[in-house]
């Protein structure tokens, strides 16, 4: 691997030897997001009762932790972007102080076509794009996010794709979910399920008009949807949700459509002269109902939570002030990819008055932390705690620690993983029997993280008491195989399973 010059500069996350389960074709590709912590695995695992390495699994931990992520199954035919990998879900189920585990690829139609061919078909998000390919020029990998809705685990893709259903007890793929053909448009990652009504609130975006859609799938399967007017193609990534409203995002980060037509390449650029806009829409509103608010130019990948205070709608998220860095020329053809993975995001608040049109915004913290999670029962209501991944600038997309924020004053507690150990997005798991409506019990539960040690490629699930994060894990549960770095996760209560 020493001959791979770009990759070697990311050695802290590469370990001292090649992972045995990684595909052999990665050895010829100089891309750090195909090596070490990020290397795809060729194996799916299933294990019954797991071994507890340290501590004890809390007896009131009841439910399942699932995490999605990219896992390239075929050698790329063009420049590889980490976002191109096929979706692979890791699941661990807890009950009565015991745990079992399974990992499964999401059986998308595109994955099946490439598996049958024995080679990659789609070029990936870096292009160039072939508009004649089945299902579109970019492969819908379903590798980004997870939702639990109406008894199914749904995998979503950040570029807006189909809802790929999985059995939440076995991770067996069930094909695409369209709710009886009533949902016929793509759905983006970070759509959300309201804990009070069971509504699935979704959005999608694309390169052609309409550039954004917003909608709601009710708990009974009925679908409400509307087009949202935007000045052109945008790259939103998340959606804000309150009890009565949703917040759609229009950031000054977009590519030149004419350049795309000439070259077949999408090069997103940040336009600091253009304001950030947030549109507040009633839950079952239409485009005509959207109230737009202008803010300082920025970008945001992930919201923390949103709520209402009288006529004010409040949104807290992880703000990137200026998503334009200086690509390292030594990174060659993948310099742009590495550049945009270098997140500099901090906790931030925006406030919007839907009656007067007033607005305000402010920094809450300067810690570089992202991938926020909250107690799922508090989505859309003013909550107190959120849990974030601490991410170093020099090795983008690695999680070196966990921070617990107190949103009342933006103070935080943190836990840093040992050297060479990297974690995953950490959902909050309420302790069995707690009341999701009781503010005093909001943090009564556990944080879960799939961790991988690059010294020996062992992986485990670490369990933290959410009320004493800095004390370290209360249990470490061994896993039967390596868990590569990945994206988003979800906790599903045992009662729902």
KAGIBEL-V25339 format. One record per run of one state. SS is the DSSP state (h for helix, s for strand, l for the rest). FROM is the first residue (numbers start at 1). LEN is the number of residues. If there is no record, write none. Layout:
SS:FROM:LEN / SS:FROM:LEN
//
This chain:
l:1:4 / h:5:4 / l:9:2 / h:11:3 / l:14:10 / h:24:5 / l:29:3 / h:32:3 / l:35:1 / h:36:3 / l:39:7 / s:46:2 / l:48:4 / s:52:4 / l:56:7 / s:63:5 / l:68:2 / s:70:1 / l:71:11 / h:82:3 / l:85:2 / s:87:9 / l:96:2 / s:98:8 / l:106:3 / h:109:9 / l:118:27 / s:145:5 / l:150:2 / s:152:6 / l:158:3 / s:161:1 / l:162:2 / s:164:3 / l:167:6 / s:173:4 / l:177:10 / s:187:2 / l:189:3 / s:192:2 / l:194:6 / s:200:6 / l:206:6 / s:212:6 / l:218:5 / s:223:6 / l:229:11 / s:240:2 / l:242:3 / s:245:6 / l:251:2 / s:253:2 / l:255:2 / h:257:7 / l:264:5 / s:269:2 / l:271:5 / s:276:7 / l:283:4 / h:287:3 / l:290:1 / s:291:5 / l:296:3 / s:299:11 / l:310:2 / s:312:9 / l:321:8 / h:329:13 / l:342:3 / s:345:9 / l:354:5 / s:359:5 / l:364:5 / s:369:5 / l:374:2 / h:376:3 / l:379:6 / s:385:7 / l:392:7 / s:399:8 / l:407:4 / s:411:6 / l:417:4 / s:421:2 / l:423:5 / s:428:3 / l:431:8 / h:439:3 / l:442:3 / s:445:9 / l:454:4 / s:458:8 / h:466:6 / l:472:1 / s:473:6 / l:479:10 / s:489:5 / l:494:4
//
